[in-house]
Amino acid sequence: MNQYDTYHALLARQDAMRLRRRITAPAPAPARVPAAYGRHPDAYDGAADQRLITANLPLAGPSPELIDRLYDAMFEHHPYLRGLFPESMAFQRAHLEQALRHLIDHLHRPDELRAFCTRLGRDHRKLGVRPVHYEVFEASLAEALRGCAGAGWSRDLEQAWLRMLRFAVAAMVAGAEEALAEPPYWNAVVTGHRLCGPDLAVVHARTAEPYPYRAGQYAHLQTPLLPHAWRPCFLACAPRPDGRLEFHVRGGGADEVFEALVARTGVGDRLRIGPAQGVMTVDGAPDRDVLIVAAGTGWAAAKALLEELERGPRPPRTRLFLSAGTPGDLYDTPALAALEDRCPWLRVVPVLGRDAAADADHAALAEAVARGGDWSAHLAYVSGPPAMASATVRQLSALGVPADRIRHDPLTGADPRRPHRYPHGRPQPGPAVRHAEGPVRP
């Protein structure tokens, strides 16, 4: 057993002991939240801190420089933590920058942000994160912010950042405590691996224990070829009686994890699967028609949603807009054709372009959806790269689809050929769309 496995085995033993004490205790024990993270979370005025932080983003905001300074400070003061991170930090750094932007963009909706961070804390258990690590992260972030801002730094601005972080961490710690009875991750064996092109694979796996999830959700995968490195992938099927899971993985870029899952993984290999996440799910029998917009491996989530709708007593009329660069890029056509044949309530509209990952083609997809009909009374699902999801959500909002009926989970890494980067500058909070970003470890 290597050092990484030993560490997680000790954490699992500690969690088992804590769970036993909770079960046998006369009253539930409160979550162990560091004192700094437990101060009046319900009374938090996130909108005020958002105004102060966004007004000073040119001085100190989420940026590659800030993230570099943060990790430099963390590993300089606590070298042992470096062993808990993957060898390559590129994905991690970009993902943390995106997560900080997400926090800032949603500070004016603390209830939504608290729910998001609670889910994040549940997922972070797979990384071996403990409350003390958040304290180290806070100190490193404060040092990085002061370094970026220089003489322009102020105590008020620092306190706004720390209040934001502590609000998020309190919810994350609570989420981890609530999930104490479930595994931090599930061990799985690859039972099928089908190449659909030089850079795309459909991977089937089965876990040793039942894996709970809902159609439309995603999970993070880890291959033993690259320890500590987790990547998000949509589950491409509704829950099945045999417990078989399906993931669609695209490599062909600079990301070593996706490349390993596509080109260096085969039947019999082992995987680790994090807890299922995401809000792009079907809540009972939909009482209205459904619109699904998917691009790239976002088809995986669309496929799972269609399987779930098919199970219902009266599947709703559903329109699927499926974007691809060329007809050959529609890689799962047998499954799509089978769904069309047996589902008279489903209509599929292919949208072809030069490059399904290009910004211009994301705009073309959104425009095709706009021309396709009146969607204001529909329940909409959007699945694909973040830039595509953002363009489509903006279009649907402009067409009158209420925000609470647009669901999407834009995953960093959904198309690794074009990593998504938010522009610098003041963020403009959008509508209260039901969505979530992929998690990030501190």
Contacts in CASP RR format, 6 or more apart in sequence:
PFRMAT RR
TARGET T0000
AUTHOR 0000-0000-0000
METHOD contacts of the structure
MODEL  1
MNQYDTYHALLARQDAMRLRRRITAPAPAPARVPAAYGRHPDAYDGAADQ
RLITANLPLAGPSPELIDRLYDAMFEHHPYLRGLFPESMAFQRAHLEQAL
RHLIDHLHRPDELRAFCTRLGRDHRKLGVRPVHYEVFEASLAEALRGCAG
AGWSRDLEQAWLRMLRFAVAAMVAGAEEALAEPPYWNAVVTGHRLCGPDL
AVVHARTAEPYPYRAGQYAHLQTPLLPHAWRPCFLACAPRPDGRLEFHVR
GGGADEVFEALVARTGVGDRLRIGPAQGVMTVDGAPDRDVLIVAAGTGWA
AAKALLEELERGPRPPRTRLFLSAGTPGDLYDTPALAALEDRCPWLRVVP
VLGRDAAADADHAALAEAVARGGDWSAHLAYVSGPPAMASATVRQLSALG
VPADRIRHDPLTGADPRRPHRYPHGRPQPGPAVRHAEGPVRP
1 9 0 8 1.000
2 227 0 8 1.000
3 83 0 8 1.000
4 83 0 8 1.000
4 84 0 8 1.000
4 227 0 8 1.000
4 228 0 8 1.000
7 84 0 8 1.000
7 128 0 8 1.000
8 128 0 8 1.000
8 184 0 8 1.000
11 128 0 8 1.000
11 130 0 8 1.000
11 184 0 8 1.000
12 184 0 8 1.000
15 180 0 8 1.000
15 184 0 8 1.000
18 180 0 8 1.000
19 180 0 8 1.000
19 181 0 8 1.000
21 29 0 8 1.000
22 28 0 8 1.000
22 29 0 8 1.000
22 180 0 8 1.000
31 173 0 8 1.000
31 174 0 8 1.000
31 175 0 8 1.000
31 176 0 8 1.000
31 177 0 8 1.000
32 131 0 8 1.000
32 173 0 8 1.000
32 177 0 8 1.000
33 131 0 8 1.000
33 170 0 8 1.000
33 173 0 8 1.000
33 174 0 8 1.000
34 131 0 8 1.000
34 132 0 8 1.000
34 134 0 8 1.000
34 135 0 8 1.000
34 169 0 8 1.000
34 173 0 8 1.000
36 135 0 8 1.000
36 138 0 8 1.000
36 166 0 8 1.000
37 131 0 8 1.000
37 134 0 8 1.000
37 166 0 8 1.000
37 169 0 8 1.000
37 170 0 8 1.000
37 173 0 8 1.000
38 166 0 8 1.000
38 170 0 8 1.000
39 166 0 8 1.000
41 114 0 8 1.000
41 167 0 8 1.000
41 170 0 8 1.000
41 171 0 8 1.000
44 110 0 8 1.000
44 163 0 8 1.000
44 167 0 8 1.000
46 107 0 8 1.000
46 108 0 8 1.000
46 110 0 8 1.000
46 163 0 8 1.000
46 164 0 8 1.000
46 167 0 8 1.000
47 107 0 8 1.000
47 108 0 8 1.000
48 160 0 8 1.000
49 107 0 8 1.000
49 160 0 8 1.000
49 161 0 8 1.000
49 163 0 8 1.000
49 164 0 8 1.000
50 104 0 8 1.000
50 107 0 8 1.000
50 108 0 8 1.000
50 429 0 8 1.000
52 156 0 8 1.000
52 157 0 8 1.000
52 160 0 8 1.000
53 61 0 8 1.000
53 104 0 8 1.000
53 107 0 8 1.000
53 157 0 8 1.000
53 160 0 8 1.000
53 161 0 8 1.000
53 164 0 8 1.000
54 104 0 8 1.000
54 426 0 8 1.000
54 427 0 8 1.000
55 426 0 8 1.000
56 149 0 8 1.000
56 157 0 8 1.000
57 424 0 8 1.000
57 425 0 8 1.000
57 426 0 8 1.000
57 427 0 8 1.000
58 424 0 8 1.000
58 425 0 8 1.000
59 148 0 8 1.000
59 149 0 8 1.000
59 152 0 8 1.000
59 153 0 8 1.000
59 157 0 8 1.000
60 66 0 8 1.000
60 145 0 8 1.000
60 148 0 8 1.000
60 149 0 8 1.000
60 153 0 8 1.000
60 157 0 8 1.000
61 100 0 8 1.000
61 145 0 8 1.000
61 148 0 8 1.000
62 97 0 8 1.000
62 98 0 8 1.000
62 100 0 8 1.000
62 101 0 8 1.000
62 104 0 8 1.000
63 97 0 8 1.000
63 148 0 8 1.000
63 424 0 8 1.000
64 93 0 8 1.000
64 97 0 8 1.000
65 148 0 8 1.000
66 97 0 8 1.000
66 100 0 8 1.000
66 144 0 8 1.000
66 145 0 8 1.000
66 148 0 8 1.000
67 93 0 8 1.000
67 96 0 8 1.000
67 97 0 8 1.000
67 144 0 8 1.000
68 93 0 8 1.000
69 143 0 8 1.000
69 144 0 8 1.000
69 147 0 8 1.000
69 148 0 8 1.000
70 96 0 8 1.000
70 137 0 8 1.000
70 140 0 8 1.000
70 141 0 8 1.000
70 143 0 8 1.000
70 144 0 8 1.000
71 89 0 8 1.000
71 93 0 8 1.000
71 140 0 8 1.000
72 144 0 8 1.000
73 139 0 8 1.000
73 140 0 8 1.000
73 143 0 8 1.000
73 144 0 8 1.000
74 81 0 8 1.000
74 136 0 8 1.000
74 137 0 8 1.000
74 140 0 8 1.000
75 81 0 8 1.000
75 82 0 8 1.000
77 136 0 8 1.000
77 139 0 8 1.000
77 140 0 8 1.000
78 136 0 8 1.000
81 133 0 8 1.000
81 136 0 8 1.000
83 228 0 8 1.000
84 127 0 8 1.000
84 128 0 8 1.000
84 228 0 8 1.000
85 92 0 8 1.000
85 228 0 8 1.000
85 441 0 8 1.000
86 92 0 8 1.000
86 226 0 8 1.000
86 227 0 8 1.000
86 228 0 8 1.000
86 229 0 8 1.000
87 226 0 8 1.000
87 228 0 8 1.000
87 229 0 8 1.000
88 229 0 8 1.000
88 256 0 8 1.000
90 254 0 8 1.000
91 229 0 8 1.000
91 231 0 8 1.000
91 255 0 8 1.000
91 257 0 8 1.000
91 412 0 8 1.000
91 413 0 8 1.000
92 440 0 8 1.000
92 441 0 8 1.000
94 412 0 8 1.000
94 419 0 8 1.000
94 421 0 8 1.000
95 412 0 8 1.000
95 438 0 8 1.000
95 440 0 8 1.000
96 440 0 8 1.000
96 441 0 8 1.000
96 442 0 8 1.000
97 422 0 8 1.000
98 412 0 8 1.000
98 420 0 8 1.000
98 422 0 8 1.000
98 437 0 8 1.000
98 440 0 8 1.000
99 437 0 8 1.000
99 438 0 8 1.000
99 439 0 8 1.000
99 440 0 8 1.000
101 422 0 8 1.000
101 427 0 8 1.000
102 116 0 8 1.000
102 437 0 8 1.000
103 113 0 8 1.000
103 164 0 8 1.000
103 165 0 8 1.000
103 168 0 8 1.000
104 164 0 8 1.000
104 427 0 8 1.000
105 427 0 8 1.000
105 429 0 8 1.000
105 430 0 8 1.000
106 112 0 8 1.000
106 113 0 8 1.000
106 116 0 8 1.000
106 429 0 8 1.000
107 113 0 8 1.000
107 164 0 8 1.000
108 429 0 8 1.000
109 429 0 8 1.000
109 432 0 8 1.000
110 167 0 8 1.000
112 432 0 8 1.000
113 167 0 8 1.000
113 168 0 8 1.000
113 171 0 8 1.000
114 167 0 8 1.000
114 171 0 8 1.000
115 171 0 8 1.000
116 171 0 8 1.000
116 436 0 8 1.000
116 437 0 8 1.000
117 167 0 8 1.000
117 168 0 8 1.000
117 169 0 8 1.000
117 171 0 8 1.000
117 172 0 8 1.000
118 171 0 8 1.000
118 172 0 8 1.000
118 174 0 8 1.000
118 175 0 8 1.000
118 178 0 8 1.000
119 175 0 8 1.000
119 277 0 8 1.000
119 278 0 8 1.000
119 436 0 8 1.000
119 439 0 8 1.000
120 168 0 8 1.000
120 171 0 8 1.000
120 172 0 8 1.000
120 439 0 8 1.000
120 440 0 8 1.000
121 129 0 8 1.000
121 171 0 8 1.000
121 172 0 8 1.000
121 173 0 8 1.000
121 175 0 8 1.000
121 176 0 8 1.000
121 179 0 8 1.000
121 439 0 8 1.000
122 175 0 8 1.000
122 176 0 8 1.000
122 178 0 8 1.000
122 179 0 8 1.000
122 275 0 8 1.000
123 220 0 8 1.000
123 274 0 8 1.000
123 275 0 8 1.000
123 277 0 8 1.000
123 439 0 8 1.000
124 172 0 8 1.000
124 176 0 8 1.000
124 439 0 8 1.000
124 441 0 8 1.000
124 442 0 8 1.000
125 176 0 8 1.000
125 179 0 8 1.000
125 184 0 8 1.000
125 185 0 8 1.000
125 275 0 8 1.000
126 184 0 8 1.000
126 185 0 8 1.000
126 220 0 8 1.000
126 222 0 8 1.000
126 230 0 8 1.000
126 272 0 8 1.000
126 274 0 8 1.000
126 275 0 8 1.000
127 230 0 8 1.000
127 441 0 8 1.000
128 184 0 8 1.000
129 176 0 8 1.000
129 441 0 8 1.000
129 442 0 8 1.000
131 169 0 8 1.000
131 173 0 8 1.000
133 442 0 8 1.000
134 169 0 8 1.000
134 172 0 8 1.000
134 173 0 8 1.000
134 442 0 8 1.000
136 442 0 8 1.000
137 165 0 8 1.000
137 442 0 8 1.000
138 162 0 8 1.000
138 165 0 8 1.000
138 166 0 8 1.000
138 169 0 8 1.000
141 161 0 8 1.000
141 165 0 8 1.000
142 158 0 8 1.000
142 161 0 8 1.000
142 162 0 8 1.000
145 153 0 8 1.000
145 157 0 8 1.000
145 158 0 8 1.000
145 161 0 8 1.000
146 153 0 8 1.000
146 158 0 8 1.000
147 153 0 8 1.000
149 157 0 8 1.000
179 275 0 8 1.000
182 212 0 8 1.000
182 275 0 8 1.000
183 209 0 8 1.000
184 274 0 8 1.000
184 275 0 8 1.000
185 222 0 8 1.000
185 272 0 8 1.000
185 273 0 8 1.000
185 274 0 8 1.000
185 275 0 8 1.000
186 207 0 8 1.000
186 208 0 8 1.000
186 209 0 8 1.000
186 211 0 8 1.000
186 272 0 8 1.000
186 273 0 8 1.000
186 274 0 8 1.000
187 207 0 8 1.000
187 208 0 8 1.000
187 270 0 8 1.000
187 271 0 8 1.000
187 272 0 8 1.000
188 205 0 8 1.000
188 206 0 8 1.000
188 207 0 8 1.000
188 208 0 8 1.000
188 211 0 8 1.000
188 245 0 8 1.000
188 270 0 8 1.000
188 271 0 8 1.000
188 272 0 8 1.000
188 273 0 8 1.000
189 205 0 8 1.000
189 206 0 8 1.000
189 208 0 8 1.000
189 268 0 8 1.000
189 269 0 8 1.000
189 270 0 8 1.000
189 271 0 8 1.000
190 203 0 8 1.000
190 204 0 8 1.000
190 205 0 8 1.000
190 265 0 8 1.000
190 266 0 8 1.000
190 267 0 8 1.000
190 268 0 8 1.000
190 269 0 8 1.000
190 270 0 8 1.000
190 271 0 8 1.000
191 204 0 8 1.000
191 205 0 8 1.000
191 206 0 8 1.000
191 244 0 8 1.000
191 267 0 8 1.000
191 268 0 8 1.000
192 203 0 8 1.000
192 204 0 8 1.000
192 205 0 8 1.000
192 266 0 8 1.000
192 267 0 8 1.000
193 201 0 8 1.000
193 202 0 8 1.000
193 203 0 8 1.000
193 204 0 8 1.000
193 265 0 8 1.000
193 266 0 8 1.000
193 267 0 8 1.000
194 201 0 8 1.000
194 202 0 8 1.000
195 201 0 8 1.000
195 262 0 8 1.000
196 202 0 8 1.000
196 331 0 8 1.000
196 332 0 8 1.000
197 331 0 8 1.000
198 252 0 8 1.000
199 250 0 8 1.000
199 251 0 8 1.000
199 252 0 8 1.000
199 253 0 8 1.000
199 262 0 8 1.000
200 248 0 8 1.000
200 249 0 8 1.000
200 250 0 8 1.000
200 251 0 8 1.000
200 262 0 8 1.000
200 297 0 8 1.000
200 331 0 8 1.000
201 248 0 8 1.000
201 249 0 8 1.000
201 261 0 8 1.000
201 262 0 8 1.000
201 265 0 8 1.000
202 236 0 8 1.000
202 246 0 8 1.000
202 247 0 8 1.000
202 248 0 8 1.000
202 249 0 8 1.000
202 332 0 8 1.000
203 246 0 8 1.000
203 247 0 8 1.000
203 248 0 8 1.000
203 249 0 8 1.000
203 261 0 8 1.000
203 265 0 8 1.000
204 244 0 8 1.000
204 245 0 8 1.000
204 246 0 8 1.000
204 247 0 8 1.000
205 244 0 8 1.000
205 245 0 8 1.000
205 247 0 8 1.000
205 271 0 8 1.000
205 273 0 8 1.000
206 242 0 8 1.000
206 243 0 8 1.000
206 244 0 8 1.000
206 245 0 8 1.000
207 243 0 8 1.000
207 245 0 8 1.000
207 273 0 8 1.000
210 243 0 8 1.000
211 243 0 8 1.000
211 245 0 8 1.000
211 273 0 8 1.000
211 276 0 8 1.000
212 276 0 8 1.000
213 219 0 8 1.000
213 235 0 8 1.000
213 239 0 8 1.000
213 276 0 8 1.000
214 239 0 8 1.000
214 276 0 8 1.000
214 281 0 8 1.000
214 282 0 8 1.000
214 308 0 8 1.000
215 235 0 8 1.000
215 237 0 8 1.000
215 238 0 8 1.000
215 239 0 8 1.000
215 281 0 8 1.000
215 282 0 8 1.000
215 304 0 8 1.000
215 305 0 8 1.000
215 307 0 8 1.000
215 308 0 8 1.000
216 234 0 8 1.000
216 235 0 8 1.000
216 278 0 8 1.000
216 280 0 8 1.000
216 281 0 8 1.000
216 282 0 8 1.000
216 301 0 8 1.000
216 304 0 8 1.000
216 305 0 8 1.000
216 308 0 8 1.000
216 381 0 8 1.000
216 383 0 8 1.000
216 409 0 8 1.000
217 234 0 8 1.000
217 235 0 8 1.000
217 276 0 8 1.000
217 277 0 8 1.000
217 278 0 8 1.000
217 280 0 8 1.000
217 281 0 8 1.000
217 301 0 8 1.000
217 304 0 8 1.000
217 409 0 8 1.000
218 232 0 8 1.000
218 233 0 8 1.000
218 234 0 8 1.000
218 235 0 8 1.000
218 276 0 8 1.000
218 277 0 8 1.000
218 278 0 8 1.000
218 301 0 8 1.000
218 409 0 8 1.000
218 411 0 8 1.000
218 438 0 8 1.000
219 232 0 8 1.000
219 233 0 8 1.000
219 235 0 8 1.000
219 247 0 8 1.000
219 273 0 8 1.000
219 274 0 8 1.000
219 275 0 8 1.000
219 276 0 8 1.000
219 277 0 8 1.000
220 230 0 8 1.000
220 231 0 8 1.000
220 232 0 8 1.000
220 233 0 8 1.000
220 273 0 8 1.000
220 274 0 8 1.000
220 439 0 8 1.000
221 230 0 8 1.000
221 231 0 8 1.000
221 232 0 8 1.000
221 233 0 8 1.000
221 247 0 8 1.000
221 249 0 8 1.000
221 257 0 8 1.000
221 261 0 8 1.000
221 271 0 8 1.000
221 272 0 8 1.000
221 273 0 8 1.000
221 274 0 8 1.000
222 228 0 8 1.000
222 229 0 8 1.000
222 230 0 8 1.000
222 231 0 8 1.000
222 257 0 8 1.000
222 271 0 8 1.000
222 272 0 8 1.000
222 273 0 8 1.000
222 274 0 8 1.000
223 229 0 8 1.000
223 257 0 8 1.000
223 260 0 8 1.000
223 261 0 8 1.000
223 264 0 8 1.000
223 265 0 8 1.000
223 269 0 8 1.000
223 271 0 8 1.000
224 269 0 8 1.000
224 270 0 8 1.000
225 260 0 8 1.000
225 264 0 8 1.000
225 265 0 8 1.000
226 256 0 8 1.000
226 257 0 8 1.000
226 260 0 8 1.000
229 256 0 8 1.000
229 257 0 8 1.000
230 257 0 8 1.000
230 272 0 8 1.000
230 274 0 8 1.000
231 255 0 8 1.000
231 257 0 8 1.000
231 258 0 8 1.000
231 261 0 8 1.000
231 413 0 8 1.000
232 411 0 8 1.000
232 412 0 8 1.000
232 413 0 8 1.000
232 414 0 8 1.000
232 438 0 8 1.000
233 247 0 8 1.000
233 248 0 8 1.000
233 249 0 8 1.000
233 297 0 8 1.000
233 300 0 8 1.000
233 411 0 8 1.000
234 247 0 8 1.000
234 248 0 8 1.000
234 297 0 8 1.000
234 298 0 8 1.000
234 300 0 8 1.000
234 301 0 8 1.000
234 304 0 8 1.000
234 383 0 8 1.000
234 409 0 8 1.000
234 411 0 8 1.000
234 414 0 8 1.000
235 245 0 8 1.000
235 246 0 8 1.000
235 247 0 8 1.000
235 276 0 8 1.000
235 300 0 8 1.000
235 301 0 8 1.000
235 304 0 8 1.000
236 246 0 8 1.000
236 247 0 8 1.000
236 248 0 8 1.000
236 299 0 8 1.000
236 300 0 8 1.000
236 301 0 8 1.000
236 303 0 8 1.000
236 304 0 8 1.000
237 244 0 8 1.000
237 245 0 8 1.000
237 246 0 8 1.000
237 303 0 8 1.000
237 304 0 8 1.000
237 307 0 8 1.000
238 304 0 8 1.000
238 305 0 8 1.000
238 307 0 8 1.000
238 308 0 8 1.000
238 311 0 8 1.000
245 273 0 8 1.000
246 300 0 8 1.000
247 300 0 8 1.000
248 297 0 8 1.000
248 298 0 8 1.000
248 299 0 8 1.000
248 300 0 8 1.000
248 332 0 8 1.000
249 258 0 8 1.000
249 261 0 8 1.000
249 262 0 8 1.000
249 297 0 8 1.000
250 258 0 8 1.000
250 262 0 8 1.000
250 296 0 8 1.000
250 297 0 8 1.000
250 415 0 8 1.000
250 416 0 8 1.000
250 417 0 8 1.000
251 258 0 8 1.000
251 259 0 8 1.000
251 261 0 8 1.000
251 262 0 8 1.000
251 263 0 8 1.000
251 416 0 8 1.000
251 417 0 8 1.000
252 258 0 8 1.000
252 259 0 8 1.000
252 262 0 8 1.000
252 416 0 8 1.000
252 417 0 8 1.000
253 259 0 8 1.000
253 416 0 8 1.000
253 417 0 8 1.000
254 416 0 8 1.000
255 413 0 8 1.000
255 416 0 8 1.000
258 413 0 8 1.000
258 416 0 8 1.000
265 271 0 8 1.000
277 409 0 8 1.000
277 436 0 8 1.000
277 438 0 8 1.000
277 439 0 8 1.000
278 409 0 8 1.000
278 436 0 8 1.000
279 407 0 8 1.000
279 409 0 8 1.000
279 434 0 8 1.000
279 435 0 8 1.000
279 436 0 8 1.000
280 301 0 8 1.000
280 305 0 8 1.000
280 381 0 8 1.000
280 383 0 8 1.000
280 407 0 8 1.000
280 408 0 8 1.000
280 409 0 8 1.000
280 434 0 8 1.000
280 435 0 8 1.000
281 407 0 8 1.000
282 305 0 8 1.000
282 308 0 8 1.000
282 309 0 8 1.000
285 312 0 8 1.000
285 313 0 8 1.000
285 314 0 8 1.000
286 309 0 8 1.000
286 316 0 8 1.000
286 379 0 8 1.000
288 316 0 8 1.000
288 377 0 8 1.000
288 378 0 8 1.000
288 379 0 8 1.000
288 405 0 8 1.000
289 316 0 8 1.000
289 317 0 8 1.000
289 318 0 8 1.000
289 319 0 8 1.000
289 377 0 8 1.000
289 378 0 8 1.000
289 379 0 8 1.000
290 309 0 8 1.000
290 316 0 8 1.000
290 317 0 8 1.000
290 318 0 8 1.000
290 319 0 8 1.000
290 378 0 8 1.000
290 379 0 8 1.000
290 380 0 8 1.000
290 381 0 8 1.000
291 318 0 8 1.000
291 319 0 8 1.000
291 321 0 8 1.000
291 369 0 8 1.000
291 375 0 8 1.000
291 378 0 8 1.000
291 379 0 8 1.000
291 380 0 8 1.000
291 381 0 8 1.000
291 396 0 8 1.000
292 302 0 8 1.000
292 305 0 8 1.000
292 306 0 8 1.000
292 318 0 8 1.000
292 319 0 8 1.000
292 320 0 8 1.000
292 321 0 8 1.000
292 380 0 8 1.000
292 381 0 8 1.000
292 382 0 8 1.000
292 383 0 8 1.000
293 320 0 8 1.000
293 321 0 8 1.000
293 323 0 8 1.000
293 365 0 8 1.000
293 369 0 8 1.000
293 380 0 8 1.000
293 381 0 8 1.000
293 382 0 8 1.000
293 383 0 8 1.000
293 392 0 8 1.000
294 301 0 8 1.000
294 302 0 8 1.000
294 320 0 8 1.000
294 321 0 8 1.000
294 322 0 8 1.000
294 323 0 8 1.000
294 382 0 8 1.000
294 383 0 8 1.000
294 384 0 8 1.000
295 322 0 8 1.000
295 323 0 8 1.000
295 324 0 8 1.000
295 356 0 8 1.000
295 362 0 8 1.000
295 365 0 8 1.000
295 383 0 8 1.000
295 384 0 8 1.000
295 385 0 8 1.000
295 388 0 8 1.000
295 415 0 8 1.000
296 323 0 8 1.000
296 324 0 8 1.000
296 329 0 8 1.000
296 356 0 8 1.000
296 357 0 8 1.000
296 384 0 8 1.000
296 385 0 8 1.000
296 414 0 8 1.000
296 415 0 8 1.000
297 384 0 8 1.000
297 414 0 8 1.000
297 415 0 8 1.000
298 383 0 8 1.000
298 384 0 8 1.000
298 414 0 8 1.000
299 322 0 8 1.000
299 331 0 8 1.000
299 332 0 8 1.000
299 336 0 8 1.000
299 383 0 8 1.000
300 383 0 8 1.000
301 381 0 8 1.000
301 383 0 8 1.000
301 384 0 8 1.000
301 409 0 8 1.000
302 320 0 8 1.000
302 322 0 8 1.000
302 381 0 8 1.000
302 383 0 8 1.000
303 332 0 8 1.000
303 335 0 8 1.000
303 336 0 8 1.000
303 339 0 8 1.000
305 381 0 8 1.000
306 318 0 8 1.000
306 320 0 8 1.000
306 339 0 8 1.000
306 343 0 8 1.000
306 346 0 8 1.000
307 339 0 8 1.000
309 315 0 8 1.000
309 316 0 8 1.000
309 318 0 8 1.000
310 339 0 8 1.000
310 342 0 8 1.000
310 343 0 8 1.000
315 343 0 8 1.000
315 345 0 8 1.000
315 346 0 8 1.000
316 345 0 8 1.000
316 379 0 8 1.000
317 345 0 8 1.000
317 347 0 8 1.000
318 343 0 8 1.000
318 345 0 8 1.000
318 346 0 8 1.000
318 347 0 8 1.000
319 347 0 8 1.000
319 349 0 8 1.000
319 372 0 8 1.000
319 378 0 8 1.000
320 346 0 8 1.000
320 347 0 8 1.000
320 348 0 8 1.000
320 349 0 8 1.000
321 349 0 8 1.000
321 351 0 8 1.000
321 365 0 8 1.000
321 368 0 8 1.000
321 369 0 8 1.000
322 330 0 8 1.000
322 336 0 8 1.000
322 348 0 8 1.000
322 349 0 8 1.000
322 350 0 8 1.000
322 351 0 8 1.000
323 350 0 8 1.000
323 351 0 8 1.000
323 352 0 8 1.000
323 353 0 8 1.000
323 356 0 8 1.000
323 361 0 8 1.000
323 362 0 8 1.000
323 365 0 8 1.000
323 388 0 8 1.000
324 330 0 8 1.000
324 350 0 8 1.000
324 351 0 8 1.000
324 352 0 8 1.000
324 353 0 8 1.000
324 356 0 8 1.000
325 352 0 8 1.000
325 353 0 8 1.000
325 354 0 8 1.000
325 355 0 8 1.000
325 356 0 8 1.000
325 361 0 8 1.000
326 352 0 8 1.000
326 353 0 8 1.000
327 350 0 8 1.000
327 352 0 8 1.000
329 356 0 8 1.000
330 336 0 8 1.000
330 350 0 8 1.000
336 348 0 8 1.000
339 346 0 8 1.000
340 346 0 8 1.000
340 348 0 8 1.000
349 368 0 8 1.000
349 372 0 8 1.000
351 364 0 8 1.000
351 365 0 8 1.000
351 368 0 8 1.000
353 361 0 8 1.000
353 364 0 8 1.000
354 360 0 8 1.000
354 361 0 8 1.000
355 361 0 8 1.000
356 415 0 8 1.000
357 385 0 8 1.000
357 415 0 8 1.000
357 417 0 8 1.000
357 418 0 8 1.000
358 418 0 8 1.000
359 387 0 8 1.000
359 391 0 8 1.000
362 385 0 8 1.000
362 387 0 8 1.000
362 388 0 8 1.000
362 391 0 8 1.000
362 392 0 8 1.000
363 391 0 8 1.000
365 388 0 8 1.000
365 391 0 8 1.000
365 392 0 8 1.000
366 391 0 8 1.000
366 392 0 8 1.000
366 394 0 8 1.000
366 395 0 8 1.000
367 395 0 8 1.000
369 375 0 8 1.000
369 392 0 8 1.000
369 395 0 8 1.000
369 396 0 8 1.000
370 395 0 8 1.000
370 399 0 8 1.000
374 399 0 8 1.000
375 396 0 8 1.000
375 399 0 8 1.000
375 400 0 8 1.000
375 401 0 8 1.000
376 399 0 8 1.000
376 400 0 8 1.000
376 401 0 8 1.000
376 402 0 8 1.000
378 401 0 8 1.000
378 405 0 8 1.000
379 405 0 8 1.000
379 407 0 8 1.000
380 396 0 8 1.000
380 401 0 8 1.000
380 405 0 8 1.000
380 406 0 8 1.000
380 407 0 8 1.000
381 407 0 8 1.000
381 408 0 8 1.000
382 388 0 8 1.000
382 389 0 8 1.000
382 392 0 8 1.000
382 393 0 8 1.000
382 396 0 8 1.000
382 406 0 8 1.000
382 407 0 8 1.000
382 408 0 8 1.000
383 389 0 8 1.000
383 408 0 8 1.000
383 409 0 8 1.000
384 408 0 8 1.000
384 410 0 8 1.000
384 411 0 8 1.000
384 414 0 8 1.000
384 415 0 8 1.000
385 410 0 8 1.000
385 413 0 8 1.000
385 414 0 8 1.000
385 415 0 8 1.000
385 418 0 8 1.000
385 420 0 8 1.000
386 410 0 8 1.000
386 411 0 8 1.000
386 412 0 8 1.000
386 414 0 8 1.000
386 420 0 8 1.000
387 418 0 8 1.000
387 420 0 8 1.000
389 408 0 8 1.000
389 410 0 8 1.000
389 435 0 8 1.000
390 410 0 8 1.000
392 408 0 8 1.000
393 406 0 8 1.000
393 408 0 8 1.000
393 433 0 8 1.000
393 435 0 8 1.000
396 406 0 8 1.000
397 403 0 8 1.000
397 406 0 8 1.000
397 431 0 8 1.000
397 433 0 8 1.000
403 431 0 8 1.000
403 432 0 8 1.000
403 433 0 8 1.000
403 434 0 8 1.000
404 432 0 8 1.000
404 434 0 8 1.000
406 433 0 8 1.000
406 434 0 8 1.000
407 433 0 8 1.000
407 434 0 8 1.000
407 435 0 8 1.000
408 433 0 8 1.000
408 434 0 8 1.000
408 435 0 8 1.000
409 435 0 8 1.000
409 436 0 8 1.000
409 437 0 8 1.000
409 438 0 8 1.000
410 420 0 8 1.000
410 435 0 8 1.000
410 437 0 8 1.000
411 437 0 8 1.000
411 438 0 8 1.000
412 419 0 8 1.000
412 420 0 8 1.000
412 437 0 8 1.000
412 438 0 8 1.000
413 419 0 8 1.000
413 420 0 8 1.000
END
